Amino acid sequence: MTEDVPRQVAEQVRAAFGLPLSTMEQVTHGADERARLWLASTVDGTRYAVKLSGGGTAAGLAVTAYLARQGVPGIAAPLRTHDGQLSVDHGGHRLSVVPWVSDQRALDGAMTEAHWYAYGEVLAAVHAVPVTDELSRLLPPGGAAYPSIVAATRAMAERLRDPDRSDPAGPVLADLAAVWSTVADRVRTLTGGVERMAADLRDRPAPVVCHGDPHLGNLLLGADGQVWLIDWDDAVLAPPECDLMFVRGGVLAFAPVTPGQQRAVLAGYGPADIDPARLAWFLAVRALDDLSDWTRQALDPGADPAERDRAAAIVRGLVSPVGLVTLADAAMRDLAPPSRTPRWTDA
């Protein structure tokens, strides 16, 4: 995208949404390399999140509009265009506008027990809304991409098993090959387990509306324990465990969820019959996806060096003792009866 993009976006926001923007400041945090986000404001000081989305689906905007109409707390409803649409096309990306609700990210470490409790309340309210025919048509099933994720993981493992010295990724390749070698058995366990469990879990239907990525990076904080769940590009229809896995220990190595924080979230969520098999499966799918994709970004010779370093650091965090690969492996192994060979371990 060129330097003219903010100006072009501002012009399209004015034409489509009727908002004359006076300022646009790019927001650089976030992990989605297919999206760009700006904090924009009008002359009267009203602030908006202006976003170009290239990933996920347009269903996320329809979901948030629906959830807001249902009175679900913690949802910022997207603005509509003059003709009632939730987004417009901008160079193959979805351009949307949402009120800017808070500057305080949960990842900045300011969550109180009230915030953790409200986090659970929001997830429960989302999962409780009726699934309409429209949402059934729009929302993809959670975890449906697992075959491509498993394939990408195996391909990356093969590349790193015997690094080619002529590979353009250079020294980073050798470094990450060493990292992957320490978890090779875990990766084989997870890939095999994901494939074997998939058919069985399809026979346990309990789909609800799920955010799909409700980690602390997508949670904003307000006064008096208020929270907002943002970035719905990956919304899916899935069992509640698709979202609750982000609570059971967390998925970010640098921001693990403590037992006390977990209790506060689950107290806010209310009674929950969590299926350990589904929880382990979603954890494993997410672990493999993150591990292969962040490794891919770290090995991209055309990427910014700082971004490659960041991606490599995330990979190391994923395989750390508190990382998602470790959490998913432990969850898989907990499913196996203690008196026999672990059920999900590859021979």
N, C-alpha and C positions, 0 to 999 in steps of 0.2 A: 504494500500500500504506500502511496506517495505522500509527500508532505501536504498535498492539497486535500487529503482526505478529511481532516476536521472541518475545513471550510465547506466542502461538498456535503458532508453530513449535516452541518448546521443549516445549510440551505434546504436540504431535503426535510429536515425536522420542521422547519418553518412552513414549507409548502404542504407537507402531509399531515402534520399534527397541529399546526397553527401556533407553534411556540417560537417566538423570536429569541434565540439564545444570544446572550451577551458575552459569555465566556465558556470555554471548553478546556478542561484540564485532564490529560490522559492519566488513568489509574493503571499503575504498572504491576501491582501485585495480582496474583492469580496464576493458575497453572494451565489454562486453556490457550494453546498456541494458535487456535483457530478463531479467537475472539479478540475484540478490542473494546475497551470501556472508557467512557469519559464522565467526569463529574462536570455537569453543565449547569448554568444558571441563567435566568432571565434578568431583565433590568430591575425588577422588583425584589430580587434576591431569592426567588423560589428555585430550589435545586432539583436536578433530575439526574438519573443514571441513564446515559445514552449508550446503547450497546450495538455492536455489529457481531452477529453470531454466525459462525461458519460450520459449527458442529451440532450434534444433537438433532433435535427436531423442533418444528414450530409448535408442537403440542405443548411445550412448557408454558408458553404464553397463554394458550387456551386454558390450561390447568390453573394457573394463578388467577386468571380472571374468574374462573368458576369457583375456586376456593374462596376468593374475596366475597363473591356474591353469597356464598354459603355461610359467611361470617366467621371463617376460620381465622384465628388470631395469628399475628406474625406474618401476614402476607401483604406485600405491596402490589396492588393491582396495576397492570400495565395500562398506559393511556391508549386510546383508540384514535385512529386517523379520522379525517373528515368523512370518509365513507364507511366508517365502522370497523376497519381492520385493526388487528393488533400489531402488525408490522408491515414494512414495505421492503421491497428488494433494493439492495444497494450493492451492485457489482457481484451478485451471487451470494451475498450475505443478508441475513435478516436484520433490519434496522428497527429497534424498538426503544421505547421511552418509558421509564418507570420512575415514580417519585423517589428522590434520594432520602432515605429514612434515618440514616445514622452514619456517623464517621467512625464509630467504635466497633472494631472487629473482635470477635471472640478470641481469635488467635493472638491478640495482643495481651492476653492474660488477665483481663479484668472481670472475668465471670464470677458472680456471686452464687451462693447456693440458690437464690431465687431465680437467677438466670438459668441454671441447670434444670431446675424444676420446670420453668417455662418452656425450655427446649423440649422436654418430654411432653408437655401439654400440646405444643404445636404439632409434634409428630403424631400424637394420638388423634388430634382433630383432623389432620390430613388423612390418616388411615381410615377414619370413620365416615368420610363423606360417601354418599352413594356414587357408584360407578355408572355414569350415564352411557347411553348408546354412542354418543359423540366421543366420549373419552375412550370407549372400547375401540373405536375406529382409529383414533388419533395416536394413542399411547402404545409404544412397542412393549413387548413382554420383557421383564427384567431378566438379564442373564442370557438373552437369546444369542448374543454374539460370542458365546463361549467357544464354539468350534474355531473361529478365526483367532481368538485370543490364545487358545492352546497351540494352534499351528504357529502363530508368531513367536510364542515362547520357545517352542522346540527349535524353530529356525534360528533364533538368537542363541540358544544354548549350543547348537551345532557350530555356529560361527565363532563363539567364544571358547569352544572346547579345544580348538587347534588354531589359534590366531595366525593370520597371514601377515607376515612382516611388511608386505607391500600394501596392506590395507590403508586407505587414506585416513582412517581414523587415528592412526599413529599411536603414540604412547598411551592414550586413553584406552585403547582397545586392550592392551596388555594388562593395564590396571584393572579394568572391569572383568577381564577374563579371570583374574585372580579372585576377585570378589565372588563371581558366580561359582567358581570351583568350590568355595566353602559351603555352598548351599545346593550343590548339584543333586544330592539325594532328596532334599526337601522339594526341589522343583519337580523332580520325577514323581514324587509322591502326590504333589498337588495336581499335576497335569493328568495323571492316571485317575486320581480320585474324582476330579471334576467330570471327566468323561463317563466314568462308571456310575456316578450318582445321578447324572442328569435325567436319565429315563425314569428312574424311581421317583425323583422329585416332581416330575411332570404329572405324576399320578396323585399328587397331593395339592389340588388347586385351592388357593385361598388368595386370589389377587385383590389388592387394594391399590389405591393411588399412592405411589411412592415418589419421593423427591429423587432418589437414585444416587445422590451424592451429598448428603447432609452433614459433611464434616464441618469442623469449626471455622474453616476458611469461608464457608458459605452461611455463616451465622453472624448477624449484627446485633449489637446490644443497645438498649435504651435505659432510661431511668426506671427505678422501681421494679427491676427484674424483667422488663419487657425485652423480647427478642424478635428478630425478623429472620426468616429463612429465605435466602435469595438464590439466584442462579438456577433456574429450573430447566435448563437446556437438556438435562439427562433424565427428565421425568419418565417413569415407566409404570406399567401395571405389574405388580409383583407381590409376593408374600411380604408381610411386615418386616421379616428378617432382613430384607434387602436394605432397609434403612436402619434397623436396630443394630446391625453389625457395627455401625459407626459409634455406637454407645458402648458396646461390650468390649471395652479396652481401647477403642479408638482405632483409626487406621493411619494416623500420622505419627511417625516415630518421634518427632520433635514436640508432639503435643498429646501424649497418652492420656486417656481418661482414667482417673484414679477410681478405686472401689467406692469411695465416698461420693464422688461426682456421679458415678454410674447409679448409685442408689437414689440420688436426687432426681436424675432424669427418669428413672423407672417409676419413682413415686409420682412424678408429674404425668407420666404416661398412663399409669393405672394398671389394672390386672392384664397380664400378657402371658399367653401360653407359647413361649418361644421354643420353636423346634430346633434342637441342636444340629440336626443334619442339614436343614436349610441354612442355618446360620453359618455353619462350616463351609457349605458349598458357595455361598455368596462371598464369604471372606476369601476363599481360594480363588474364585474367578477374579475378584478385584486385585488380589495379590499378584497374580500372573499378569494381568493387564498392566498394572502399574510398573512391575519389574521389567517387562519387555518394552513398554513404551518409553519409560524414562531412560532405559539403556539406549534405545534407538536415538533419542534426542541427544544423549551424551556423546554418541558416536557420529553424529552428523557433522562432517567437516565443513559444511557451509554455514553452520549456525554461529551465532555470536559466542566467543570464547567464554564469556561470563555465564551465559545461559548453559553452555555445555558443562561447565564446572558445577553449576547449581544442579543440573540433572544428575551428574555423577554422584554428588553428595546425597541426593534423594535416594539413589540406588543403594548406597551404603546404609542409609537409614532403614530402608525396607528390609534388609537382611540382618539388622542389628537385633539384639535380644528383645527390644520392645517394638521391632518393626513388623509390618503387616505379613511378611512371609513367615516369620516366626509365629505370629498369632494364628495364622491360617493353618500352618502345619500342626500346631498344638491342638487346634479345634478338630482337625481331621483325625488325629491320633486318639483323641478322647472318645471318638465314636466306636473305636474298636474294642471288643470284649477283651479284658485283661488276660484271659486264659488261652488266647490263641494268637496267631500271627496277625499284626495289624491289618484290618480289613482293606484299608485303602493304599497299602504300600505296594509299589511295583515289585515284581520279582526280578 
